[in-house]
Amino acid sequence: CTRKQIPFSKPQWMKEKNRFYMVDSLIEKLNKDKPKRAEIFDILGKPEMGGWIRDNSVHYWLKSESFLTIWVLDVYFDSEGNFESATIHCED
């Protein structure tokens, strides 16, 4: 499956536009910069509309393909708030 890719843009992310298409460049940026948990909110804002926050993870809605199928970005941190990984997954 291929999908168009665009570079990560904070203004577009905050407007919830094209999140799904910029997620690869965002994950690359997060892997390179390794932001702390608190810094994620500066980069991506607090999760809204289908997102949630847990002790060691933050989850952002990317897009809906149907009423029951959504794509989510998962960002994981260790117990000290250091970045560990970021992945995308589909919930249906």
Secondary structure, 3 states (H helix, E strand, C coil): CCCCCCCCCHHHHHCCCCHHHHHHHHHHHHHHHCCCHHHHHHHHCCCCCCCEEECCEEEEEEEECCCCCEEEEEEEECCCCCEEEEEEEEEC
